[in-house]
Amino acid sequence: MEEKAVSTEVRKPDALSVLLRQDSIKKRFEEVLGKKAPGFMSSIISATNANKELKKADPLSIVSAAAVAAALDLPINPSLGFAHIVPYKRDGVAIAQFQMGYRGFIQLGMRSGQYKTINACAVYEGELVASNRFTGEMTFDETRRTSDKIIGYVAYFKLINGFEKWLYMTVEEAKAHGKRYSKSFNIASGRWQQDFDAMALKTVLKMLMSKYGILSVDMQTAVLADQAIVKKDGEYEYPDNDVVDAEISEPPSKAKELTDKFSRTPNAPAEETQATAPGECPDRPGDTMSKVFCDACAKRVGCPVWGVAE
């Protein structure tokens, strides 16, 4: 009987794992999350491994997006719907961006202690009884549902002081909003196509709270960081949209401090986490990878790009 050959090849750790093992990175997560840091860092790897497109993204962008969720103390498990790390391709280079889930907005609102009730839900045909566009008041009746067809989405909150507000968007309005503010709206693997209801609920709730709600520092951070890439200087960049769909134009100083914690690594050389290869990747024409990514690559030894530099 022919014996199967046993591979003796040692599998090198992926670039993201290498980056997350750096003391400077681990320290930043521990400063923000305390004892929850190890579990959260493990969830970064799990969320990345579960998305083949996200695995192609530069690990620094993944960590930066995760840092926003950590600063807001929101889990990034995709099934929970609080916050997400989403892949986006810009100029042929895969990068990761942070996205809020509608449950994340509800969570942050309730933490502020200013809200008595916050909710967002789909509206079915027949349920909308009356709407006053002057006062914003709306009346719904579940018993009047005539079909299982969703006709719109409504968000509602009531503050402790009694102030309450509704916002209703039809399905058509939600689609129009998505097309305007997201260049990836029509991409089959994008969140608008994969989970339209969740994105529509987030949209209507985000618009309502950013315009009429009481926004804590964390809520302001969430509104501004949604669909953003966190750059090395801690600033937000929006590659997926030309304009920001929020009522806030500048991040609060305390909010920026949260993401700044992850954009600076004073205890480690800057080139350790920010250096890039001296040329385009032979296996990915048009892409220039980070040094961390290259160091974890199985083809690092003998790579023509690094051979020239070294």
ROVEX-201907 format. One line per field, with one value per residue: z, x, y of N, C-alpha, C in turn; residue in one letter. Coordinates in Angstrom, 2 decimals. Each point is the difference from the previous one (the first is absolute). Last residue first. Layout:
! ROVEX-201907
nz Z|...
nx X|...
ny Y|...
caz Z|...
cax X|...
cay Y|...
cz Z|...
cx X|...
cy Y|...
type A|...
//
This chain:
! ROVEX-201907
nz -1.12|-2.50|-3.71|0.98|1.09|-3.41|-1.84|3.16|3.04|4.68|1.51|-0.49|2.93|3.20|3.54|-0.20|-2.63|1.91|2.62|-2.12|-3.44|-5.14|-5.14|-5.17|-4.73|-1.64|2.42|0.55|0.48|2.69|0.31|2.29|3.87|4.72|4.68|5.51|4.59|4.43|1.67|-0.18|3.54|4.81|5.10|3.97|-0.91|-3.25|-2.22|-1.73|3.05|3.21|-1.78|-0.16|3.51|0.22|-2.33|2.06|2.80|-1.96|-3.57|-5.23|-4.38|-2.66|0.74|-0.93|-3.82|-3.96|-3.59|-5.00|-3.68|0.46|0.84|2.11|4.27|4.80|4.96|4.02|2.52|-1.73|-3.27|-2.22|-0.72|-2.63|-0.58|0.63|4.55|3.64|1.92|3.13|4.21|3.22|2.59|3.71|4.02|2.83|0.87|-1.26|-0.71|-3.92|-4.59|-4.16|-0.16|0.63|-3.70|-3.56|0.70|-0.36|-4.30|-2.18|1.35|-1.64|-4.31|-0.54|0.94|-3.34|-3.85|-1.02|-3.52|-2.99|1.88|1.54|-3.61|-3.90|-4.55|-2.01|-0.55|3.02|0.88|0.42|3.38|1.32|-3.08|-0.43|3.74|0.63|-2.45|1.56|3.38|-1.25|-1.63|3.11|3.52|4.63|4.94|5.54|5.17|5.66|5.38|5.63|4.88|3.40|-0.54|-5.10|-4.78|-5.59|-5.18|-5.74|-4.72|-5.53|-4.57|-2.72|-0.08|0.04|1.00|0.69|1.62|5.18|4.18|4.76|2.02|0.21|0.70|-0.69|0.87|-0.08|-0.93|-1.05|-4.25|-3.01|1.26|-0.60|0.72|-0.35|-0.89|-0.71|-4.39|-2.49|2.60|2.51|3.40|3.78|4.80|5.02|5.60|5.09|3.89|0.30|1.41|1.57|-2.52|-2.16|-3.47|-4.53|-2.21|-1.79|-4.10|-3.95|-1.59|-2.51|-4.70|-2.32|-2.18|-2.09|-2.20|-3.33|-3.16|-4.82|-4.96|-5.20|-4.53|-0.33|3.56|2.65|4.77|4.52|5.39|5.48|4.17|4.41|2.38|-0.84|0.39|-2.66|-1.29|3.52|2.77|4.82|3.35|2.56|-1.52|-1.42|-2.66|-4.56|-2.80|-1.34|-3.72|-4.19|-0.73|-1.04|-4.45|-3.02|-0.17|-2.58|-5.26|-3.31|-1.52|2.46|-0.41|-3.08|1.22|4.71|4.31|2.48|2.47|4.23|3.57|1.97|3.12|4.34|3.38|2.62|3.69|4.03|2.82|2.70|4.26|4.36|-0.67|-3.21|-1.78|0.30|-2.15|-4.62|-1.28|0.50|-3.33|-3.64|0.54|0.09|-3.88|-2.48|-3.60|-4.49|-2.10|-1.72|-4.26|-3.92|-0.17|1.08|-1.56|-0.51|-1.11|-2.13|-1.11|-1.84|-1.66|-3.39|-0.99|-1.55|-2.38|-0.19
nx 16.98|-3.67|-1.33|-2.36|-4.63|-3.12|-0.28|-0.29|1.70|-1.65|-4.35|-4.27|-3.57|-2.02|-0.02|2.27|-2.21|-3.34|1.46|1.50|-3.51|-1.79|-1.86|-2.35|-0.73|0.64|1.13|3.15|4.35|0.32|2.05|3.58|2.83|-2.74|-1.71|-0.97|-1.63|0.63|4.54|2.35|0.28|1.91|-1.26|-2.15|-3.38|-4.28|-5.11|-4.38|-3.49|-1.89|-2.93|-4.76|-2.46|-0.15|-3.20|-4.01|-0.06|-0.52|-3.96|-1.36|-2.53|-3.87|-5.45|-4.37|-0.28|1.43|4.13|2.60|1.93|0.75|2.38|4.35|1.53|3.10|2.16|4.04|4.12|4.55|0.73|-4.73|-5.01|-4.86|-5.61|-5.03|-1.76|1.52|-2.28|-3.50|1.38|1.78|-2.98|-1.88|2.47|-0.14|-4.96|-4.96|-5.65|-3.82|-1.76|2.60|2.34|-2.79|-2.65|2.20|1.47|-3.16|-1.22|3.16|0.47|-3.01|0.74|3.15|-1.39|-2.56|2.19|3.86|2.86|0.89|2.00|4.51|3.63|1.33|-1.49|-0.04|-1.88|0.74|4.22|1.14|-2.76|-2.95|-3.81|-2.79|-2.70|-4.02|-3.76|-2.47|-3.14|-4.15|-3.27|-2.54|-2.12|-0.05|-0.48|0.45|-1.18|-0.08|-0.63|0.63|0.03|3.69|3.10|0.11|-0.99|-0.25|0.16|-0.39|-1.29|-1.03|-2.72|-2.86|-0.61|-3.08|-3.12|-5.45|-3.67|-0.44|-1.51|0.87|3.64|0.69|1.83|1.22|2.88|2.43|2.21|-1.59|-1.54|-1.60|-3.18|-2.88|-2.70|-0.85|3.25|0.59|-0.56|3.97|4.60|4.95|4.72|3.49|2.73|0.81|0.63|-1.19|0.87|4.41|4.08|4.14|3.79|0.09|-3.01|1.14|2.98|-1.73|-2.32|2.48|1.64|-2.77|-0.23|4.76|4.94|5.14|5.46|4.15|4.59|2.73|2.83|1.27|-0.55|-2.12|-3.22|-3.94|-1.97|-2.45|-1.49|-1.58|-3.66|-4.09|-4.06|-2.18|0.78|2.53|4.68|3.94|2.73|-1.03|0.56|1.80|2.61|4.49|1.03|-1.09|2.99|3.83|0.03|1.38|4.62|2.18|-0.07|2.98|4.42|1.03|-1.34|-2.98|-2.13|-3.22|-4.62|-2.72|-1.89|-2.48|-0.07|4.06|0.22|-2.03|2.34|3.59|-1.04|-1.21|3.23|1.10|-2.80|0.73|3.51|-0.84|-2.53|1.37|0.97|-0.97|2.65|4.73|1.68|0.95|4.18|3.82|1.13|2.61|4.67|2.58|-0.54|-2.55|-3.15|1.71|0.54|-3.80|-1.49|2.11|0.39|2.87|2.48|1.19|3.09|1.25|0.51|-3.43|-0.95|-1.65|-2.07|0.19|-1.29|-0.20
ny 44.84|1.90|-2.67|-3.91|0.07|-0.68|-4.43|-4.45|-3.51|-1.13|0.75|-2.71|-1.38|4.01|3.40|4.20|3.36|2.78|3.56|3.90|2.11|0.61|1.27|-0.94|-0.63|-4.99|-4.56|-3.52|2.03|4.76|5.07|3.25|0.88|-1.16|1.82|1.94|0.92|-2.24|0.02|4.26|3.25|-1.48|-0.64|1.58|3.45|0.10|1.85|0.03|-1.51|3.00|3.37|-0.21|1.98|4.77|2.59|1.24|3.77|4.29|0.47|0.29|2.17|0.79|-1.81|-1.78|-4.12|-3.16|1.40|-0.13|-2.16|-5.55|-4.12|0.81|3.12|1.29|2.32|0.55|-0.89|-0.81|-3.42|-1.22|-2.26|-0.60|-0.53|-0.56|1.33|2.89|3.83|-0.85|-1.67|2.97|2.44|-2.14|-0.18|3.73|1.31|1.95|0.60|0.69|0.97|-0.77|-4.21|-3.83|-1.61|-2.21|-4.44|-3.47|-1.55|-2.85|-4.54|-3.14|-1.67|-3.44|-4.41|-2.22|-1.93|-3.51|-1.63|3.67|3.84|-0.55|-1.94|-2.77|0.75|5.04|4.53|3.78|2.71|4.65|3.34|3.68|0.53|-3.85|-1.14|2.37|-1.27|-3.68|0.75|1.78|-3.00|-2.43|3.22|2.84|3.19|1.71|2.70|1.58|2.67|1.86|0.11|-0.44|-3.62|-1.49|-2.69|-1.88|-2.97|-1.60|-3.19|-1.79|-2.65|-2.85|-5.80|-4.66|-3.73|1.05|2.63|2.70|2.22|-0.45|2.49|5.40|5.63|5.69|5.07|5.47|4.32|4.68|1.42|-3.45|-4.29|-4.96|-5.30|-4.80|-4.56|-4.66|-2.41|-2.39|0.00|1.39|-0.44|1.87|2.18|3.10|1.82|2.78|2.49|3.49|2.27|-2.36|-2.31|-4.35|-1.27|0.91|-2.89|-4.05|0.14|0.07|-4.10|-2.88|0.40|-0.29|1.81|0.17|0.76|-1.79|-1.86|-1.59|-1.34|1.59|1.78|4.30|-0.32|-3.38|-2.52|-3.01|-0.19|-0.76|1.38|0.18|-1.06|-4.56|-5.18|-3.25|0.76|1.26|3.02|3.21|4.32|4.14|3.94|0.07|-3.75|0.10|2.17|-2.34|-2.97|1.53|0.12|-4.06|-1.40|1.99|-1.61|-3.93|-0.42|-2.90|-4.16|-2.57|1.08|-2.24|-4.18|-1.11|-2.07|0.81|4.06|0.25|-2.01|2.37|3.28|-1.34|-0.63|3.66|0.97|-2.31|1.51|4.02|1.04|1.68|4.98|3.83|3.78|-0.56|-3.90|0.07|1.70|-2.77|-3.17|1.40|0.32|-4.04|-3.74|-3.28|0.70|-0.05|-4.18|-2.09|1.31|-1.77|-5.35|-4.52|-4.52|-5.40|-4.39|-5.06|-4.76|-4.29|-5.11|-4.22|-4.97|-5.29|-4.91|-5.51
caz 0.98|1.10|-0.50|-0.41|1.14|0.46|-0.83|-0.71|-1.44|-0.33|0.38|-1.09|-0.20|-1.27|0.29|0.92|-0.74|-0.90|0.85|0.36|1.17|1.29|0.79|1.45|0.33|-0.76|-0.01|-0.08|-1.24|0.28|-0.09|-1.32|-0.93|-0.89|-1.12|-1.20|-1.06|-0.38|0.32|-1.20|-0.94|-1.13|-1.06|0.56|0.44|0.75|0.43|-1.16|-0.83|0.81|0.02|-1.13|0.07|0.89|-0.78|-0.90|0.77|0.37|1.29|1.13|0.61|-1.00|0.69|0.33|1.43|0.30|1.22|1.05|-0.25|-0.27|-0.57|-1.39|-0.45|-1.45|-0.73|-0.71|0.77|0.89|0.99|-0.52|0.94|0.20|-0.14|-1.39|-0.82|-0.41|-0.91|-1.19|-0.81|-0.61|-1.03|-1.11|-0.72|-0.73|0.89|-0.42|0.84|1.29|1.08|-0.23|-0.26|1.22|1.05|-0.42|0.02|1.41|0.54|-0.65|0.51|1.39|-0.03|-0.42|1.09|1.12|-0.25|1.12|0.83|-0.75|-0.48|1.04|0.94|1.30|0.54|0.02|-0.97|0.16|-0.08|-1.35|-0.02|0.99|0.05|-1.27|-0.13|0.95|-0.56|-1.13|0.56|0.57|-1.11|-0.56|-0.82|-1.37|-0.85|-1.37|-0.93|-1.43|-0.84|-1.43|-0.67|0.25|1.39|1.02|1.00|1.33|1.03|1.20|0.92|1.25|0.52|-0.79|0.73|-0.79|0.55|-0.68|-1.07|-1.05|-1.32|-0.31|-0.51|0.57|-0.61|0.65|-0.87|0.71|-0.01|1.37|0.70|-0.39|-0.03|0.10|-0.19|0.03|0.18|1.40|0.79|-0.73|-1.03|-0.03|-1.34|-0.51|-1.46|-0.78|-1.35|-1.01|0.65|-0.77|-0.40|1.08|0.36|0.97|1.31|0.48|0.43|1.19|1.12|0.29|0.65|1.42|0.66|-0.20|1.12|-0.21|1.13|0.55|0.89|1.30|0.98|1.28|-0.08|-0.93|-0.50|-0.92|-1.09|-1.02|-1.36|-0.76|-1.02|-0.80|0.70|-0.62|1.06|0.27|-1.03|-0.52|-1.46|-0.59|-0.75|0.76|0.29|0.70|1.36|0.74|0.19|1.10|1.25|0.03|0.20|1.40|0.79|-0.14|0.76|1.42|0.77|0.36|-0.96|0.21|1.08|-0.56|-0.88|-1.19|-0.49|-0.63|-1.24|-0.97|-0.40|-0.87|-1.22|-0.86|-0.64|-1.03|-1.12|-0.71|-0.71|-1.18|-1.19|-0.04|1.22|0.34|-0.25|0.61|1.44|0.24|-0.32|1.08|1.12|-0.38|-0.08|1.34|0.38|1.05|1.29|0.45|0.34|1.28|1.04|0.34|-0.94|0.44|0.60|-0.51|1.11|-0.16|1.11|-0.25|1.03|0.48|-0.34|1.14|-0.12|0.00
cax 0.91|0.22|0.60|1.36|0.88|-0.19|0.78|-0.91|0.19|1.39|0.84|0.94|0.81|-0.25|-0.76|0.79|1.07|-0.63|-0.54|1.11|0.75|-0.41|1.22|-0.11|-0.71|0.40|-1.16|-1.21|0.01|0.05|-1.26|-0.61|0.58|0.98|-0.57|0.83|-0.44|-1.39|-0.43|0.07|-1.10|0.43|0.55|0.95|1.24|0.64|1.35|0.74|0.44|0.73|1.42|0.65|-0.21|1.00|1.22|-0.24|0.11|1.40|0.32|-0.01|1.32|1.04|1.21|-0.18|-0.14|-1.44|-0.31|-0.49|0.55|-0.99|-1.23|0.20|-1.20|-0.08|-0.89|-1.09|-1.23|-0.02|1.06|1.35|0.77|1.31|1.27|0.43|-0.76|0.86|1.07|-0.60|-0.63|1.06|0.58|-0.95|0.07|1.27|1.15|1.14|1.10|0.32|-0.89|-0.67|1.01|0.75|-0.86|-0.48|1.14|0.30|-1.08|-0.08|1.09|-0.32|-1.08|0.59|0.84|-0.85|-0.61|-0.93|-0.04|-0.59|-1.32|-1.02|-0.12|0.54|-0.72|0.93|-0.38|-1.39|-0.05|0.41|0.87|1.07|0.66|0.68|1.14|1.01|0.57|0.85|1.18|0.85|0.60|1.05|-0.52|0.50|-0.45|0.46|-0.06|0.10|0.03|0.08|-1.29|-0.76|-0.45|0.97|-0.64|0.59|-0.71|0.82|-0.24|0.72|0.86|-0.16|0.55|0.85|1.36|0.87|-0.74|0.89|-0.50|-1.17|0.42|-0.90|0.12|-0.83|-0.44|-0.67|0.83|0.42|0.30|1.33|-0.11|1.28|-0.02|-1.37|0.08|0.26|-1.21|-1.13|-0.63|-1.44|-0.59|-0.59|-0.11|-0.33|0.55|-0.28|-0.90|-1.11|-0.91|-0.93|0.09|1.08|-0.48|-1.02|0.67|0.81|-0.93|-0.52|1.06|-0.02|-1.05|-1.25|-0.90|-1.41|-0.88|-0.67|-1.13|0.13|-1.03|0.56|0.55|1.14|0.26|1.14|-0.29|1.05|-0.44|1.20|0.55|1.02|0.38|-0.53|-0.61|-1.36|-0.98|-0.58|0.04|0.53|-1.01|-0.37|-1.43|-0.17|0.52|-0.97|-1.17|0.29|-0.35|-1.47|-0.50|0.21|-0.90|-1.33|-0.05|-0.30|1.20|0.24|0.93|1.32|0.65|0.42|1.16|-0.28|-1.34|0.05|0.79|-0.80|-1.15|0.50|0.48|-1.17|-0.31|1.02|-0.31|-1.16|0.36|0.85|-0.73|0.01|0.38|-0.94|-1.40|-0.28|-0.15|-1.31|-1.04|-0.09|-0.70|-1.41|-0.57|-0.28|0.95|0.89|-0.71|-0.22|1.31|0.39|-0.83|0.46|-0.40|-1.19|0.31|-0.83|-0.54|0.03|0.79|0.62|-0.38|1.09|-0.15|-0.18|0.79|-0.85
cay -0.58|0.92|1.24|-0.33|0.21|1.37|0.94|0.90|-0.07|-0.31|1.14|0.25|-1.20|-0.69|-1.22|-0.83|-0.71|-0.97|-1.05|-0.88|0.46|-0.53|0.10|0.13|1.22|1.20|0.88|-0.82|-0.78|-1.43|-0.73|-0.08|0.97|-0.62|-0.73|-0.11|0.86|-0.21|-1.36|-0.83|0.27|0.80|-0.83|-0.96|0.60|-1.07|0.30|0.51|-1.11|-0.97|0.36|-0.66|-1.44|-0.58|-0.20|-1.13|-1.24|-0.26|0.61|-0.91|-0.13|0.25|0.46|1.41|0.28|0.09|-0.72|0.90|1.33|1.04|-0.56|-0.42|-0.69|0.15|-0.89|0.66|-0.05|1.16|-0.12|0.19|0.79|-0.61|0.73|-0.09|-0.93|-1.11|0.45|0.63|-1.04|-0.78|0.85|0.02|-1.27|-0.03|-0.10|-0.81|0.49|-0.60|0.42|1.28|1.03|0.32|0.54|1.31|0.93|0.28|0.81|1.30|0.83|0.31|0.99|1.27|0.50|0.41|1.30|0.16|-1.20|-1.10|0.42|-0.18|1.11|-0.42|-1.17|-1.12|-1.03|-0.42|-1.46|-0.39|-1.17|0.07|1.30|0.26|-0.90|0.46|1.22|-0.38|-0.66|1.05|0.75|-0.86|-1.08|-0.01|-1.10|0.23|-1.11|0.31|-1.19|0.32|-0.08|1.22|-0.01|0.37|0.86|0.07|0.77|0.10|1.10|-0.22|1.05|1.23|1.14|0.89|-0.08|-0.96|-0.68|-0.51|0.36|-0.83|-1.32|-1.01|-1.32|-1.01|-1.09|-1.10|-1.19|-0.30|1.25|0.46|1.46|0.68|1.45|0.51|1.45|0.34|0.15|0.57|-0.83|0.28|0.04|-1.24|0.12|-1.19|0.15|-1.02|-0.96|-0.55|1.06|0.27|1.42|0.21|-0.41|0.92|1.23|-0.27|-0.14|1.33|0.77|-0.36|0.78|-0.71|-0.22|0.29|-0.25|1.18|-0.27|0.65|-0.37|-0.42|-1.35|-0.01|1.33|0.05|0.94|0.21|-0.30|0.35|-0.90|0.68|1.23|1.21|0.79|-0.48|0.39|-1.24|0.00|-1.23|-0.74|-1.20|0.12|1.27|-0.17|-0.82|0.85|0.92|-0.68|-0.07|1.36|0.35|-0.85|0.59|1.25|-0.25|0.29|1.40|0.59|-0.60|0.75|1.29|-0.19|0.80|-0.36|-1.33|0.10|0.75|-0.82|-1.08|0.66|0.20|-1.29|-0.19|0.88|-0.53|-1.24|0.17|-0.48|-1.46|-0.71|-1.06|0.35|1.30|-0.20|-0.63|0.97|0.97|-0.63|-0.12|1.35|0.53|1.04|-0.50|0.01|1.37|0.56|-0.60|0.59|1.35|1.03|0.73|1.28|1.08|0.76|1.45|0.54|1.30|0.94|0.84|1.41|0.89|1.21|1.19
cz -0.65|0.96|1.14|-0.49|-0.34|1.16|0.47|-0.78|-0.80|-1.51|-0.38|0.31|-1.08|-0.16|-1.25|0.31|0.91|-0.69|-0.83|0.87|0.30|1.13|1.43|0.64|1.49|0.34|-0.68|-0.07|-0.19|-1.31|0.24|0.04|-1.40|-0.98|-0.85|-1.08|-1.30|-1.22|-0.48|0.25|-1.17|-0.99|-1.15|-1.05|0.54|0.49|0.78|0.36|-1.20|-0.84|0.80|-0.08|-1.13|0.06|0.86|-0.78|-0.88|0.77|0.41|1.30|1.20|0.55|-1.03|0.68|0.21|1.49|0.34|1.20|1.06|-0.15|-0.29|-0.68|-1.47|-0.48|-1.49|-0.76|-0.66|0.83|0.98|1.13|-0.49|0.97|0.13|-0.26|-1.47|-0.90|-0.52|-1.01|-1.30|-0.94|-0.75|-1.15|-1.20|-0.81|-0.85|1.03|-0.26|0.78|1.38|1.21|-0.18|-0.23|1.19|1.09|-0.37|0.13|1.47|0.64|-0.56|0.60|1.43|-0.01|-0.34|1.13|1.21|-0.08|1.12|0.86|-0.76|-0.44|0.97|1.06|1.38|0.72|-0.05|-0.91|0.09|-0.19|-1.45|0.01|0.90|0.03|-1.26|-0.13|0.89|-0.61|-1.10|0.59|0.50|-1.12|-0.50|-0.75|-1.40|-0.82|-1.31|-0.81|-1.47|-0.81|-1.49|-0.74|0.30|1.39|1.09|0.89|1.26|0.98|1.18|0.89|1.32|0.49|-0.89|0.85|-0.79|0.70|-0.76|-1.03|-1.13|-1.39|-0.43|-0.63|0.70|-0.78|0.81|-0.99|0.69|0.06|1.41|0.68|-0.29|-0.13|0.19|-0.30|-0.13|0.26|1.42|0.89|-0.59|-1.16|0.13|-1.40|-0.50|-1.48|-0.77|-1.30|-0.94|0.84|-0.67|-0.33|1.17|0.50|1.07|1.40|0.53|0.53|1.30|1.19|0.36|0.77|1.48|0.75|-0.43|1.26|-0.38|1.14|0.51|0.82|1.33|0.99|1.29|-0.03|-0.84|-0.58|-0.87|-1.07|-1.01|-1.42|-0.55|-0.94|-0.83|0.72|-0.51|1.06|0.31|-1.00|-0.59|-1.53|-0.59|-0.65|0.84|0.40|0.82|1.44|0.81|0.28|1.19|1.30|0.07|0.29|1.48|0.79|-0.07|0.84|1.48|0.80|0.36|-0.94|0.27|1.05|-0.62|-0.93|-1.28|-0.59|-0.73|-1.33|-1.07|-0.51|-1.01|-1.29|-0.95|-0.73|-1.14|-1.20|-0.80|-0.72|-1.25|-1.22|-0.18|1.29|0.57|-0.12|0.71|1.50|0.27|-0.25|1.15|1.15|-0.35|-0.05|1.33|0.44|1.15|1.38|0.57|0.48|1.38|1.14|0.54|-1.00|0.42|0.74|-0.55|1.20|-0.08|1.24|-0.21|1.02|0.61|-0.48|1.17|0.00
cx 1.33|1.07|0.37|0.75|1.45|0.97|-0.13|0.81|-0.93|0.14|1.46|0.96|1.06|0.93|-0.27|-0.70|0.79|1.07|-0.62|-0.48|1.11|0.85|-0.36|1.38|-0.12|-0.87|0.37|-1.27|-1.27|-0.05|0.21|-1.29|-0.59|0.54|1.12|-0.69|0.79|-0.42|-1.41|-0.49|0.03|-1.14|0.40|0.60|1.03|1.35|0.54|1.43|0.81|0.58|0.82|1.48|0.72|-0.12|1.09|1.25|-0.20|0.15|1.41|0.31|-0.08|1.40|1.10|1.23|-0.10|-0.21|-1.48|-0.41|-0.42|0.67|-1.05|-1.28|0.12|-1.17|0.03|-0.84|-1.18|-1.28|0.02|1.02|1.43|0.74|1.20|1.32|0.42|-0.72|0.85|1.08|-0.57|-0.58|1.11|0.53|-0.93|0.12|1.27|1.12|1.18|1.07|0.40|-0.79|-0.63|1.03|0.82|-0.84|-0.45|1.14|0.26|-1.06|-0.10|1.08|-0.38|-1.06|0.61|0.84|-0.80|-0.65|-1.04|-0.14|-0.70|-1.38|-1.14|-0.10|0.48|-0.65|0.95|-0.36|-1.43|-0.09|0.31|0.94|1.23|0.77|0.80|1.27|1.11|0.69|0.97|1.27|0.93|0.73|1.17|-0.65|0.59|-0.36|0.71|-0.02|-0.02|0.08|0.02|-1.34|-0.87|-0.61|1.03|-0.84|0.84|-0.72|0.96|-0.20|0.65|0.92|-0.10|0.46|0.98|1.36|0.85|-0.79|0.91|-0.56|-1.19|0.34|-0.93|0.12|-0.83|-0.54|-0.63|0.95|0.52|0.39|1.38|-0.21|1.39|-0.04|-1.40|0.06|0.23|-1.25|-1.22|-0.61|-1.51|-0.55|-0.55|0.00|-0.36|0.70|-0.26|-0.82|-1.27|-1.02|-0.90|0.07|1.08|-0.47|-0.99|0.64|0.77|-0.96|-0.46|1.09|-0.11|-1.08|-1.17|-0.80|-1.43|-0.91|-0.58|-1.25|0.30|-1.13|0.56|0.69|1.27|0.11|1.23|-0.47|1.12|-0.26|1.33|0.64|0.99|0.32|-0.56|-0.73|-1.43|-1.10|-0.43|-0.05|0.63|-1.17|-0.52|-1.45|-0.20|0.44|-1.05|-1.17|0.21|-0.47|-1.53|-0.55|0.09|-1.04|-1.38|-0.07|-0.32|1.28|0.39|1.04|1.40|0.72|0.49|1.21|-0.35|-1.33|0.03|0.71|-0.83|-1.16|0.46|0.38|-1.17|-0.19|1.00|-0.36|-1.16|0.35|0.86|-0.71|0.03|0.32|-0.96|-1.48|-0.32|-0.23|-1.39|-1.13|-0.21|-0.81|-1.49|-0.67|-0.42|1.03|0.86|-0.63|-0.16|1.33|0.38|-0.80|0.37|-0.36|-1.29|0.30|-0.76|-0.66|0.07|0.72|0.74|-0.53|1.13|-0.09|-0.29|0.89
cy -0.44|-0.49|0.92|1.23|-0.34|0.32|1.44|1.02|0.88|-0.17|-0.22|1.15|0.19|-1.18|-0.82|-1.32|-0.93|-0.84|-1.10|-1.15|-0.99|0.59|-0.35|0.08|0.24|1.21|1.31|0.83|-0.83|-0.78|-1.49|-0.80|-0.03|1.04|-0.58|-0.83|-0.15|0.79|-0.26|-1.41|-0.93|0.17|0.90|-0.92|-0.98|0.48|-1.18|0.35|0.47|-1.13|-0.99|0.34|-0.72|-1.52|-0.63|-0.31|-1.22|-1.30|-0.38|0.73|-0.94|-0.19|0.17|0.58|1.49|0.16|0.19|-0.83|1.00|1.36|1.05|-0.48|-0.40|-0.86|0.33|-1.02|0.67|0.07|1.16|-0.02|0.09|0.91|-0.94|0.72|0.10|-1.00|-1.16|0.37|0.57|-1.04|-0.73|0.87|-0.02|-1.28|0.03|0.07|-0.92|0.73|-0.51|0.49|1.38|1.10|0.49|0.66|1.42|1.01|0.37|0.89|1.42|0.90|0.42|1.11|1.36|0.61|0.50|1.38|0.09|-1.26|-1.12|0.45|-0.19|1.09|-0.42|-1.18|-1.19|-1.17|-0.54|-1.52|-0.41|-1.20|-0.01|1.31|0.25|-0.86|0.54|1.22|-0.41|-0.59|1.10|0.74|-0.85|-1.15|0.17|-1.23|0.41|-1.30|0.39|-1.29|0.32|0.05|1.22|-0.08|0.26|0.93|0.07|0.92|-0.08|1.23|-0.38|1.13|1.24|1.18|0.86|-0.02|-1.01|-0.80|-0.47|0.29|-0.86|-1.35|-0.97|-1.31|-0.99|-1.03|-1.19|-1.19|-0.26|1.31|0.56|1.50|0.58|1.49|0.59|1.51|0.48|0.02|0.70|-0.78|0.24|0.21|-1.32|0.33|-1.27|0.36|-1.17|-0.98|-0.53|1.08|0.35|1.44|0.20|-0.34|1.02|1.28|-0.18|-0.05|1.40|0.75|-0.34|0.76|-0.87|-0.30|0.34|-0.42|1.31|-0.30|0.65|-0.28|-0.54|-1.35|-0.02|1.40|0.10|0.97|0.25|-0.47|0.55|-1.02|0.83|1.30|1.32|0.83|-0.38|0.36|-1.34|0.06|-1.26|-0.73|-1.16|0.22|1.27|-0.19|-0.75|0.93|0.92|-0.65|0.02|1.40|0.37|-0.80|0.65|1.26|-0.14|0.16|1.43|0.59|-0.54|0.83|1.29|-0.05|0.74|-0.42|-1.34|0.10|0.69|-0.85|-1.05|0.73|0.15|-1.33|-0.19|0.84|-0.58|-1.31|0.01|-0.58|-1.51|-0.75|-1.04|0.37|1.31|-0.20|-0.58|0.99|1.00|-0.59|-0.04|1.37|0.62|1.03|-0.53|0.05|1.41|0.55|-0.54|0.62|1.37|1.09|0.70|1.30|1.19|0.69|1.52|0.49|1.30|1.01|0.81|1.44|0.94|1.24
type E|A|V|G|W|V|P|C|G|V|R|K|A|C|A|D|C|F|V|K|S|M|T|D|G|P|R|D|P|C|E|G|P|A|T|A|Q|T|E|E|A|P|A|N|P|T|R|S|F|K|D|T|L|E|K|A|K|S|P|P|E|S|I|E|A|D|V|V|D|N|D|P|Y|E|Y|E|G|D|K|K|V|I|A|Q|D|A|L|V|A|T|Q|M|D|V|S|L|I|G|Y|K|S|M|L|M|K|L|V|T|K|L|A|M|A|D|F|D|Q|Q|W|R|G|S|A|I|N|F|S|K|S|Y|R|K|G|H|A|K|A|E|E|V|T|M|Y|L|W|K|E|F|G|N|I|L|K|F|Y|A|V|Y|G|I|I|K|D|S|T|R|R|T|E|D|F|T|M|E|G|T|F|R|N|S|A|V|L|E|G|E|Y|V|A|C|A|N|I|T|K|Y|Q|G|S|R|M|G|L|Q|I|F|G|R|Y|G|M|Q|F|Q|A|I|A|V|G|D|R|K|Y|P|V|I|H|A|F|G|L|S|P|N|I|P|L|D|L|A|A|A|V|A|A|A|S|V|I|S|L|P|D|A|K|K|L|E|K|N|A|N|T|A|S|I|I|S|S|M|F|G|P|A|K|K|G|L|V|E|E|F|R|K|K|I|S|D|Q|R|L|L|V|S|L|A|D|P|K|R|V|E|T|S|V|A|K|E|E|M
//
